[in-house]
Amino acid sequence: MGTLYSCCFKSKSKIKNNLDEEILIATEEDQSSDFNTTCGFNSKQNTLTKKLINKDKISTKDFEEIKLLGRGTFGKVLLVKKKSTEKIYAMKVLKKSLVQIKNQVIHTKQERKILEKIVHPFIVHLQFAFQDDKKLYLITDFMQGGELFYHLRRDKLFKESRAKFYLCEIILALEHLHKNDCIYRDLKPENILLDIEGHIRLTDFGLSKLILSKKDERAYTVCGTPEYLAPEILSEKGYDKTVDWWSLGVLFYEMLCGYSPFKMPTSKSDKLDVSIYSKEVTMHNFLSDDAISFISSLIVVDPKKRLGNGTNGSADIKAHKFLKDINWNDYLNKKVESPFKPKVMDLPSEIDLSNFDRMFTEENISEPNSDKNPLFLFNKNSYMKNWANEYEGFTYIKQSPFS
């Protein structure tokens, strides 16, 4: 493969949030000449950002910042209230300077496009998107139940019935993404939110890829979180949607056992390669035979032999004996009650953040002082010129009553 490729690794640590620290190098994939046209971000007019901003019908002035929910490399996630309706949302704020420096402009625009395109009961819904001269804003539904990671860390592991409930809803979400030509590429507990009734919502599409044409069916970017990374991603020979089914198997194992089935490098100097997956996965005696069979059919190094590979895709996964008792229509319509409902105290209830990490919710919303960080020692004027037309068409206001 060429010398330029994207290596987007998200680190795994004890304390997580929606904007995990990333190791990002260069980018080759997704630099297709027809990407901007396909995704609706390329205008024929050479309009400057400031003119765009003046045309926006929504801005930060329309929202009241309440609490910090998470902080990461590119920005932060805030709990906000829309002043005109007093409705609560989650606002993801991305710094254009960092997105530009890390060569993630294409991925950021893809995230915005995917959030607009994908509407599903188990995926967060984009309500608004806009920008100013320094930042990008993505506003989605606020999921008061917090991250699945938070609950898994607290409970250590889940009973099989609870893990299976989450598994079924995740399968339906991934199935919908795949049918809409999207590879998720970052399935993990940190990117799975719970609503107040205990149902899941996938979030954070910063590493996702839209398949724009038949020639674009395979991806080559080395990206994801090491613990959930399918081995073929490391091969540099290309991969497809099947990588999401590998991640599902790893995630399901983690929910049942409390840890990843693979031991990842603990030092940045240690190389992450396919040899990690050569060791046999430990299947504990407290796991049911059908659960073991299901996990074993997903954590298969050869993607051609992995359950979910091929034209049948999710249909083969849903047909596995472990899921033989599942009424998929009932799950899709949320007729199956969650075995766990997040506890919410009276605060009022819509701003109770007891299901979020206090490390962030008790932190000051304002930006940390980063002026002395070498990362910020760049020519601001040159970057402003690059931003002028980069995000044209970014603004979005949801019209559909679906929520």
C-alpha positions in Angstrom: 0.0 0.0 0.0 1.1 3.6 -0.5 3.0 5.6 2.0 0.0 7.8 2.9 -2.8 6.1 4.8 -4.9 7.0 7.8 -4.2 5.4 11.1 -7.0 6.5 13.4 -6.6 4.7 16.7 -8.8 5.6 19.6 -7.3 4.8 23.0 -9.0 2.7 25.6 -8.7 3.8 29.2 -10.6 3.5 32.5 -12.2 6.9 32.0 -14.0 7.5 28.8 -16.2 10.0 27.0 -17.7 10.6 23.6 -14.6 12.3 22.3 -11.8 9.8 23.1 -8.2 10.7 22.5 -7.1 9.6 19.0 -3.8 8.9 17.4 -4.3 10.3 13.9 -1.6 10.4 11.2 -2.4 11.0 7.6 -5.3 10.1 5.3 -5.6 8.5 1.9 -9.0 6.9 2.1 -12.2 9.0 1.5 -10.2 11.6 -0.4 -12.4 10.7 -3.4 -12.9 13.6 -5.9 -16.7 13.0 -5.8 -17.0 12.9 -2.0 -17.9 16.5 -1.5 -20.5 16.5 -4.3 -22.0 13.3 -3.1 -22.3 14.5 0.5 -23.6 17.9 -0.5 -20.8 20.0 0.9 -19.3 21.3 -2.3 -20.9 24.5 -3.6 -20.3 26.1 -7.0 -20.0 29.5 -5.4 -16.8 30.5 -3.6 -18.6 31.8 -0.5 -16.5 32.8 2.6 -17.3 31.2 6.0 -18.4 34.5 7.5 -21.0 34.9 4.8 -22.2 31.4 5.5 -22.5 32.1 9.2 -24.6 35.1 8.6 -27.1 33.0 6.6 -27.4 30.3 9.3 -30.7 30.2 11.0 -29.3 28.8 14.2 -26.3 29.5 16.3 -24.9 29.1 19.8 -27.0 32.1 20.9 -30.1 29.8 20.6 -28.7 27.4 23.3 -28.0 27.7 27.0 -25.0 25.6 28.1 -25.8 23.6 31.2 -23.1 21.0 31.9 -20.1 19.3 30.5 -20.7 15.7 29.5 -17.3 14.8 28.0 -14.0 16.2 26.7 -11.6 14.9 24.2 -8.9 15.7 21.5 -11.1 17.7 19.1 -13.4 19.4 21.6 -16.2 18.6 24.0 -19.8 17.4 24.5 -22.2 19.6 26.4 -25.6 19.3 27.8 -27.6 22.3 26.4 -31.1 23.7 26.4 -32.7 25.3 23.4 -33.9 28.6 24.6 -37.1 28.8 22.5 -38.4 25.4 23.4 -36.5 24.6 26.6 -35.8 21.2 25.2 -32.6 19.4 26.3 -29.9 18.2 23.8 -26.3 17.0 23.6 -24.0 19.4 21.8 -20.8 18.0 20.3 -18.3 20.9 19.7 -15.3 20.3 17.4 -12.5 22.8 17.0 -11.8 23.4 13.3 -8.1 23.9 14.0 -7.7 20.4 15.5 -9.8 18.8 12.8 -7.6 20.4 10.2 -4.3 19.6 11.9 -5.3 16.0 12.4 -6.4 15.6 8.7 -9.9 14.7 9.8 -11.9 17.2 7.7 -13.3 14.4 5.4 -14.2 12.2 8.3 -15.9 15.1 10.1 -18.0 15.9 7.1 -18.9 12.3 6.7 -20.1 12.1 10.3 -22.3 15.1 9.7 -23.8 13.5 6.5 -24.3 10.1 8.1 -26.2 11.7 11.0 -28.5 13.5 8.6 -29.0 10.4 6.4 -29.6 7.7 9.1 -32.8 7.6 11.0 -33.4 4.6 13.2 -34.8 3.9 16.7 -31.4 2.7 18.0 -29.2 5.5 16.5 -28.9 9.0 17.8 -30.8 11.6 15.7 -29.2 14.8 14.5 -31.4 17.8 15.3 -29.2 20.7 14.4 -25.8 21.4 12.9 -24.0 24.7 12.4 -20.7 26.4 12.6 -18.9 29.6 13.4 -15.4 30.7 12.4 -13.6 28.5 14.9 -15.9 25.5 15.7 -18.4 23.0 14.4 -21.5 22.1 16.3 -23.5 18.8 16.1 -26.6 18.7 18.3 -28.3 15.4 18.9 -30.8 13.8 21.3 -29.7 13.7 24.9 -29.6 10.1 26.2 -30.1 10.4 29.9 -29.1 6.9 30.7 -25.4 7.6 29.9 -22.9 5.4 28.2 -23.1 1.6 28.3 -19.4 1.8 29.3 -20.4 3.6 32.5 -22.8 0.9 33.5 -20.5 -2.0 32.5 -17.6 -0.5 34.5 -19.9 -0.1 37.5 -21.5 -3.6 37.3 -18.3 -5.4 36.1 -20.3 -7.6 33.8 -23.9 -8.2 32.7 -26.2 -11.2 33.0 -26.7 -13.0 29.7 -30.3 -11.9 29.4 -29.3 -8.2 29.8 -26.3 -8.5 27.4 -28.5 -10.3 24.9 -31.1 -7.5 25.0 -28.4 -4.9 24.1 -27.0 -7.3 21.5 -30.3 -7.5 19.6 -30.8 -3.8 19.5 -27.2 -3.3 18.3 -27.7 -5.9 15.6 -30.7 -4.0 14.3 -28.7 -0.7 14.3 -25.8 -2.2 12.5 -28.1 -3.9 10.0 -29.7 -0.5 9.2 -26.3 1.2 8.8 -25.1 -1.5 6.4 -28.2 -1.4 4.4 -27.6 2.3 4.0 -24.0 1.8 2.8 -22.3 2.7 6.0 -19.5 0.9 7.9 -19.6 1.9 11.5 -16.0 1.0 12.4 -16.1 2.1 16.1 -18.5 -0.2 18.0 -17.6 -0.2 21.7 -19.4 0.5 25.0 -18.4 4.1 25.0 -20.3 4.7 21.8 -23.5 3.1 23.0 -25.9 5.3 24.9 -28.9 4.4 26.9 -32.2 6.3 26.9 -34.3 6.6 30.0 -36.1 3.4 29.3 -32.9 1.4 28.9 -32.9 1.1 25.1 -29.6 1.7 23.2 -28.6 4.4 20.7 -25.3 4.2 18.7 -23.4 7.5 18.7 -20.2 9.0 17.4 -19.8 8.4 13.7 -16.4 10.2 13.4 -14.7 7.0 12.1 -17.6 5.7 10.0 -17.4 5.4 6.2 -20.1 5.9 3.6 -19.8 3.7 0.6 -20.2 6.1 -2.3 -20.0 3.7 -5.2 -19.3 0.0 -6.1 -15.6 0.8 -6.5 -15.7 2.2 -3.0 -17.0 -1.0 -1.3 -13.8 -1.7 0.4 -12.1 0.5 3.0 -8.4 0.8 3.7 -8.1 3.2 6.6 -6.5 1.6 9.7 -8.8 3.0 12.3 -10.8 2.1 15.4 -10.2 1.2 19.0 -7.6 -1.6 19.3 -9.7 -3.8 21.6 -12.5 -4.0 19.0 -10.4 -3.9 15.8 -11.0 -6.7 13.3 -7.6 -8.2 12.2 -8.2 -7.6 8.5 -8.1 -3.8 9.2 -4.4 -4.2 10.1 -3.6 -6.2 7.0 -3.8 -3.1 4.7 -5.5 -5.3 2.0 -8.9 -3.7 2.5 -12.0 -4.7 4.4 -15.8 -4.3 4.3 -18.8 -4.2 6.6 -17.9 -7.5 8.1 -15.5 -5.7 10.5 -18.5 -4.5 12.4 -19.6 -8.1 13.2 -16.1 -8.9 14.6 -16.5 -5.9 16.9 -19.9 -7.1 17.9 -18.5 -10.4 19.0 -15.8 -8.7 21.0 -18.3 -6.4 22.6 -20.7 -9.2 23.5 -17.9 -11.2 25.1 -16.9 -8.1 27.1 -20.5 -7.6 28.3 -20.6 -11.2 29.5 -17.1 -11.5 31.0 -16.2 -8.0 31.9 -13.0 -7.7 29.8 -11.8 -8.0 26.2 -11.0 -11.4 24.8 -7.7 -10.1 23.5 -4.8 -8.7 25.4 -3.8 -5.4 23.7 -0.4 -3.7 23.8 -0.1 -1.6 27.0 2.7 0.6 25.6 2.8 2.8 22.6 6.1 1.2 21.7 4.4 -2.2 21.4 3.2 -3.0 17.9 -0.4 -3.9 17.2 -0.5 -6.7 14.7 -2.5 -9.7 13.7 -0.5 -12.1 15.9 -2.6 -10.8 18.9 -5.5 -12.7 17.5 -3.7 -16.1 17.2 -4.2 -17.1 20.8 -7.4 -19.0 21.6 -10.1 -17.1 23.3 -11.0 -18.2 26.9 -14.6 -19.4 27.0 -15.7 -19.5 30.7 -18.0 -22.2 32.0 -20.6 -19.7 33.2 -21.3 -18.9 29.5 -24.1 -20.8 27.8 -23.2 -23.1 25.0 -25.3 -21.1 22.5 -23.6 -17.8 23.7 -20.1 -19.5 23.2 -21.2 -20.7 19.7 -22.4 -17.2 18.8 -19.2 -15.4 20.0 -17.0 -18.0 18.3 -18.8 -17.5 15.0 -18.1 -13.8 15.1 -14.5 -13.7 16.4 -13.1 -15.5 13.4 -9.9 -14.1 12.0 -10.7 -15.0 8.4 -13.5 -12.6 7.4 -14.8 -14.9 4.7 -15.6 -17.5 7.4 -17.1 -15.0 9.8 -20.8 -15.1 10.5 -22.4 -12.1 8.8 -20.0 -12.2 5.8 -21.5 -12.4 2.3 -24.7 -11.3 0.7 -27.0 -12.5 3.6 -25.1 -10.3 6.1 -27.2 -9.6 9.2 -29.8 -12.3 8.2 -27.3 -15.0 8.9 -26.5 -13.5 12.3 -30.2 -13.2 13.2 -30.7 -16.8 12.2 -28.1 -18.2 14.7 -29.5 -20.6 17.3 -28.6 -18.2 20.1 -31.1 -15.8 18.7 -33.8 -18.3 17.6 -36.3 -17.0 20.2 -36.1 -13.3 19.2 -39.0 -11.5 17.7 -37.2 -8.9 15.7 -40.2 -6.8 14.9 -41.0 -6.5 18.6 -37.4 -5.4 19.3 -37.5 -2.9 16.4 -40.7 -1.4 17.7 -39.4 -1.3 21.3 -42.1 -3.7 22.5 -39.5 -5.7 24.4 -38.9 -4.1 27.8 -35.3 -3.5 28.8 -34.1 -5.6 31.8 -32.4 -2.5 33.1 -33.7 1.1 33.4 -31.3 3.8 34.4 -32.1 5.5 37.7 -33.0 9.2 37.5 -33.4 11.4 40.5 -35.6 14.5 40.8 -33.5 17.5 39.9 -35.7 18.1 37.6 -35.3 14.8 36.0 -34.2 15.9 32.5 -30.9 17.3 33.8 -30.1 14.6 36.2 -26.6 13.5 35.2 -26.2 10.7 37.8 -25.5 8.2 34.9 -22.5 10.2 33.7 -19.0 10.4 34.9 -18.7 13.1 37.6 -15.1 13.8 36.4 -16.7 15.7 33.6 -20.1 16.8 34.9 -18.4 18.6 37.8 -15.8 20.2 35.6 -16.0 23.8 34.4 -17.5 24.1 30.9 -15.0 26.6 29.7 -12.0 25.5 27.6 -8.8 24.5 29.4 -5.9 26.8 28.8 -4.1 25.4 25.8 -2.2 28.4 24.5 1.2 26.9 25.5 0.4 23.6 23.8 2.8 23.2 20.8 -0.2 21.9 18.8 -1.6 25.4 18.8 1.6 27.1 17.5 0.5 27.4 13.9 -0.2 30.1 11.4 -3.8 30.9 12.2 -4.3 33.0 9.0 -3.3 30.1 6.8 -5.8 27.8 8.5 -8.6 30.4 8.3 -8.1 30.5 4.6 -8.4 26.7 4.4 -11.6 26.8 6.5 -13.3 29.5 4.4 -15.1 27.0 2.1 -14.3 23.7 3.8 -17.7 23.3 5.6 -20.1 25.0 3.2 -23.5 23.4 3.6 -22.7 22.1 7.1 -25.8 23.8 8.6 -28.8 21.5 9.2 -32.1 21.9 11.0 -34.3 18.8 11.3 -37.7 19.1 9.8 -39.0 15.6 10.5 -41.2 15.1 13.7 -39.4 11.7 14.2 -37.4 11.9 17.4 
